[in-house]
Amino acid sequence: MGGDASGEILLFGGKQMALIFFDLDGTTLDSGTPALGVIEGIKALKANNHTVAIATGRTPIVLSGKDKLLGIENLVLANGAYVIYKDKVVYERSIPSELVKRVMDFSDKIGADLIVEYLDSYTAYRKETDIPDEFSEVFKLHIPKLDRNFYEDRKVFAMVAFELEKVQEYRDAFPELTFNISNHMGFDINLKGDSKAEGIKKLIKHLGYQDNEVYAIGDGNNDITMLKAVKYGIAMGNASDEVKAAAKYVTTNVDDYGVYNALKHYNLI
C-alpha cells in the first residue's frame, strides 16, 4: 500500500492513491497552452487525493510558470536531473562546470549553435543561425540572448544542441553526455544516466509509492524510459510508434482530450 514520506497509508474511499507523472509539451500542453481537459483532469485527480507531478526535459528557468498554470507543484525537471516535492529540492545533479566549458569550446570548434540552461538563465552561448530562436518559438520560450561568458559558479542542468550532424559530433566527443531529441530542431544535453525514469524513481522512493500505484503519460522519445519504468505507462495518440510501443496504453491525441481520456480509462477520476 502506498504512503507519503511519513509512511502514512494513502487511501480514498477504500481505493489506493496514485502518483501520476505528466509530460508537458505534446501531452498536457498543446502549442504551449493547457490541452483540452487537462486542467479539469488535474483538479479531479487532486480532489481524489491523488498526487500529480510534472516530468519534463525543461529546466526550472524554462518552466515559464506552466507548473502554476497546471496547478502542479511536484516537478521532475531537466530529464530527471532536478526533482522538487512541494517546493523542496529532493534531488539534483548538475553538469560539472569544467564539462560545460569543454562543450562550449567544442561548439566553437565545430561552429555549432548552443544554448546553456543555467538554473536561473536560458542563454545562447552561440547563435549563428535562426534555429535557436525558432526552437524557442515552438515551445513558447523567451528568445535566448547571446552571452559568450562562462559562469563557472552557476549550476547548469541542461544545454541544447542543434542540427543532427552537429549533434553526432558532440556525441562522439562527449560519451559522458546524453542527447534527447526535443523536436526536429533541438536536442537536450544532459549527463549520461540522467533520464526521466531515474528522476521519477527519486520521487517515487521519496514518497513511498508502490509500483502498482504509479502512472506516467507522455508523447516524446525522452518519455520512453519513464513509460517503461512504471506499471502504467501511457502514450499520447500523437506520439511516435516507438513511444507507443513502450506504453501499456495509448490514449487519444493531445488536442482530443488525450490526458483526460487516459485518466478516465484508469478510473483515476
C-alpha positions as CSV (number, residue, x, y, z in Angstrom):
1,M,0.0,0.0,0.0
2,G,1.3,3.4,-0.9
3,G,2.3,6.1,1.6
4,D,3.7,9.6,1.8
5,A,7.1,10.5,3.2
6,S,5.9,10.0,6.7
7,G,4.7,6.4,5.9
8,E,1.0,7.3,6.2
9,I,-1.1,4.9,4.1
10,L,-2.9,6.7,1.3
11,L,-6.5,5.7,0.8
12,F,-9.5,7.5,-0.6
13,G,-12.9,5.8,-0.4
14,G,-11.2,2.5,0.0
15,K,-9.1,2.9,-3.1
16,Q,-5.3,3.1,-3.3
17,M,-4.0,6.6,-4.1
18,A,-1.9,7.0,-7.2
19,L,1.1,9.1,-8.3
20,I,0.8,10.4,-11.8
21,F,3.6,11.9,-13.8
22,F,2.8,14.2,-16.7
23,D,5.0,15.3,-19.6
24,L,4.4,18.9,-20.7
25,D,4.8,19.6,-24.4
26,G,2.6,17.5,-26.6
27,T,0.9,15.9,-23.5
28,T,-0.5,18.5,-21.1
29,L,0.4,21.4,-23.3
30,D,-0.8,21.9,-26.9
31,S,1.2,24.6,-28.6
32,G,2.2,26.0,-25.2
33,T,-1.2,26.2,-23.6
34,P,-3.1,23.6,-21.5
35,A,-4.7,21.0,-23.7
36,L,-8.4,20.2,-23.7
37,G,-9.5,18.6,-20.5
38,V,-6.1,18.8,-18.8
39,I,-7.0,21.4,-16.1
40,E,-10.2,19.7,-15.3
41,G,-8.4,16.3,-15.1
42,I,-5.7,17.5,-12.8
43,K,-8.3,19.2,-10.5
44,A,-10.3,16.0,-10.3
45,L,-7.1,14.0,-9.5
46,K,-6.3,16.3,-6.7
47,A,-9.9,16.2,-5.4
48,N,-9.5,12.4,-5.2
49,N,-6.3,12.9,-3.2
50,H,-4.0,11.5,-5.9
51,T,-0.5,13.0,-6.2
52,V,0.4,14.7,-9.5
53,A,3.9,15.6,-10.8
54,I,5.4,17.1,-14.0
55,A,8.2,15.2,-15.7
56,T,9.8,17.2,-18.4
57,G,13.0,18.0,-20.2
58,R,12.5,21.6,-19.3
59,T,14.8,23.1,-16.6
60,P,13.4,25.4,-13.9
61,I,14.1,28.6,-15.8
62,V,12.1,27.4,-18.9
63,L,9.1,26.2,-17.0
64,S,7.8,29.7,-17.6
65,G,5.0,29.3,-15.0
66,K,3.5,26.2,-16.7
67,D,3.6,24.4,-13.3
68,K,1.5,27.0,-11.7
69,L,-0.8,27.2,-14.7
70,L,-1.5,23.5,-14.5
71,G,-1.7,23.5,-10.7
72,I,1.2,21.1,-10.2
73,E,3.9,21.7,-7.6
74,N,5.9,18.5,-7.8
75,L,8.5,18.5,-10.5
76,V,10.9,16.2,-12.2
77,L,12.9,18.6,-14.4
78,A,15.9,18.5,-16.8
79,N,15.1,14.9,-17.8
80,G,15.4,13.8,-14.3
81,A,18.3,15.9,-13.1
82,Y,16.3,18.2,-10.8
83,V,13.5,16.9,-8.6
84,I,11.2,19.1,-6.4
85,Y,8.5,18.0,-4.0
86,K,6.3,20.8,-2.5
87,D,9.0,23.5,-3.2
88,K,11.8,21.4,-1.7
89,V,14.6,20.1,-3.8
90,V,14.9,16.3,-3.1
91,Y,17.5,15.5,-5.8
92,E,19.8,17.4,-8.1
93,R,22.6,16.5,-10.4
94,S,24.1,19.4,-12.3
95,I,26.6,19.2,-15.2
96,P,30.2,19.8,-13.8
97,S,31.4,23.3,-14.8
98,E,34.5,22.0,-16.4
99,L,32.4,19.8,-18.7
100,V,30.1,22.8,-19.6
101,K,33.2,24.8,-20.5
102,R,34.5,21.9,-22.7
103,V,31.1,21.7,-24.5
104,M,31.3,25.5,-25.1
105,D,34.8,25.3,-26.5
106,F,33.8,22.3,-28.7
107,S,30.8,24.3,-30.1
108,D,33.2,27.0,-31.1
109,K,35.4,24.4,-32.7
110,I,32.7,22.9,-34.9
111,G,30.7,26.1,-35.4
112,A,27.5,24.9,-33.7
113,D,24.8,26.9,-32.0
114,L,24.5,26.1,-28.3
115,I,22.0,27.1,-25.6
116,V,23.1,26.8,-21.9
117,E,20.3,26.4,-19.3
118,Y,21.7,27.7,-16.1
119,L,19.4,27.3,-13.0
120,D,18.5,31.0,-13.4
121,S,19.1,31.8,-17.0
122,Y,18.3,30.5,-20.5
123,T,21.2,31.8,-22.6
124,A,22.6,31.3,-26.1
125,Y,26.4,30.7,-25.9
126,R,26.5,30.6,-29.8
127,K,23.7,31.7,-32.1
128,E,24.9,31.9,-35.7
129,T,21.6,30.8,-37.2
130,D,17.9,31.4,-36.5
131,I,17.4,27.8,-35.3
132,P,17.8,28.6,-31.5
133,D,15.1,31.3,-31.8
134,E,12.8,29.1,-33.9
135,F,13.3,26.3,-31.3
136,S,12.2,28.7,-28.5
137,E,9.2,29.9,-30.5
138,V,8.0,26.3,-30.9
139,F,8.0,25.8,-27.2
140,K,6.8,29.3,-26.4
141,L,10.0,30.2,-24.6
142,H,11.6,33.6,-24.4
143,I,14.2,34.2,-27.2
144,P,17.6,33.5,-25.7
145,K,20.1,36.4,-25.5
146,L,23.6,35.8,-26.7
147,D,26.1,35.7,-23.8
148,R,29.5,34.3,-24.6
149,N,30.7,34.4,-21.0
150,F,31.4,31.2,-19.0
151,Y,29.9,31.3,-15.4
152,E,31.8,28.7,-13.5
153,D,29.9,29.3,-10.3
154,R,26.4,28.9,-11.8
155,K,24.7,25.5,-11.9
156,V,23.8,24.1,-15.4
157,F,21.3,21.3,-15.6
158,A,21.0,21.1,-19.4
159,M,22.1,22.5,-22.7
160,V,20.5,22.4,-26.1
161,A,22.3,21.4,-29.3
162,F,21.0,21.8,-32.9
163,E,21.3,20.2,-36.3
164,L,21.6,16.4,-36.3
165,E,25.1,16.2,-37.9
166,K,26.4,18.6,-35.3
167,V,24.8,16.6,-32.5
168,Q,26.6,13.5,-33.8
169,E,29.9,15.3,-33.5
170,Y,29.0,16.1,-29.8
171,R,28.1,12.5,-29.2
172,D,31.4,11.3,-30.5
173,A,33.3,13.8,-28.4
174,F,31.4,13.5,-25.2
175,P,30.5,10.0,-24.2
176,E,29.7,11.2,-20.7
177,L,26.7,13.1,-22.0
178,T,23.3,12.0,-23.4
179,F,21.3,13.7,-26.2
180,N,17.5,13.6,-26.1
181,I,15.6,14.9,-29.1
182,S,13.2,17.7,-28.2
183,N,11.9,18.2,-31.7
184,H,13.2,18.1,-35.2
185,M,15.5,21.1,-34.4
186,G,16.9,20.6,-31.0
187,F,18.4,18.0,-28.6
188,D,18.6,18.3,-24.8
189,I,22.1,17.7,-23.5
190,N,22.2,16.0,-20.1
191,L,24.7,14.0,-18.1
192,K,24.8,10.3,-19.1
193,G,22.4,8.5,-16.8
194,D,20.0,11.4,-16.5
195,S,16.6,10.3,-17.7
196,K,13.0,10.9,-16.7
197,A,13.0,7.3,-15.4
198,E,15.7,8.0,-12.9
199,G,14.2,11.3,-11.9
200,I,10.7,9.8,-11.2
201,K,12.3,7.0,-9.3
202,K,13.7,9.5,-6.9
203,L,10.3,11.0,-6.2
204,I,8.6,7.6,-6.1
205,K,11.1,6.5,-3.4
206,H,10.8,9.8,-1.5
207,L,7.0,9.4,-1.3
208,G,7.0,5.6,-0.7
209,Y,4.6,4.6,-3.6
210,Q,4.5,1.0,-4.8
211,D,4.9,0.0,-8.4
212,N,1.2,-0.6,-9.0
213,E,0.3,2.9,-7.8
214,V,2.4,4.9,-10.4
215,Y,1.3,6.2,-13.8
216,A,3.2,8.2,-16.4
217,I,1.8,10.0,-19.5
218,G,4.0,11.3,-22.4
219,D,4.5,11.6,-26.1
220,G,8.2,12.2,-26.8
221,N,11.2,10.0,-27.2
222,N,12.6,11.3,-23.8
223,D,9.4,9.8,-22.3
224,I,10.2,6.2,-23.3
225,T,12.3,5.4,-20.3
226,M,9.7,6.9,-18.0
227,L,6.8,4.9,-19.6
228,K,8.8,1.7,-19.3
229,A,9.8,2.4,-15.6
230,V,6.2,2.4,-14.3
231,K,3.5,-0.2,-14.3
232,Y,1.0,2.1,-16.2
233,G,2.9,3.8,-19.0
234,I,0.5,5.8,-21.2
235,A,1.4,7.2,-24.6
236,M,-0.5,10.0,-26.3
237,G,-2.2,9.4,-29.6
238,N,0.1,11.9,-31.2
239,A,3.2,10.1,-30.0
240,S,5.5,8.2,-32.4
241,D,5.2,4.5,-32.9
242,E,8.4,4.0,-30.8
243,V,6.8,5.8,-27.9
244,K,3.5,3.9,-28.3
245,A,5.4,0.6,-28.3
246,A,6.9,1.4,-24.9
247,A,3.4,2.1,-23.4
248,K,0.9,-0.1,-21.7
249,Y,-2.0,2.0,-23.1
250,V,-2.4,4.6,-25.9
251,T,-4.9,7.4,-25.4
252,T,-6.2,10.0,-27.8
253,N,-4.3,13.0,-29.2
254,V,-3.3,16.0,-27.2
255,D,-6.0,18.1,-29.0
256,D,-8.6,15.4,-28.4
257,Y,-8.8,15.2,-24.6
258,G,-5.8,12.7,-24.5
259,V,-4.9,13.2,-20.9
260,Y,-8.5,13.4,-19.6
261,N,-9.4,10.2,-21.5
262,A,-6.5,8.3,-20.1
263,L,-7.4,9.3,-16.5
264,K,-10.9,8.2,-17.1
265,H,-9.8,4.9,-18.7
266,Y,-7.9,4.0,-15.5
267,N,-10.7,5.2,-13.2
268,L,-8.5,7.8,-11.6
269,I,-11.1,10.4,-12.0
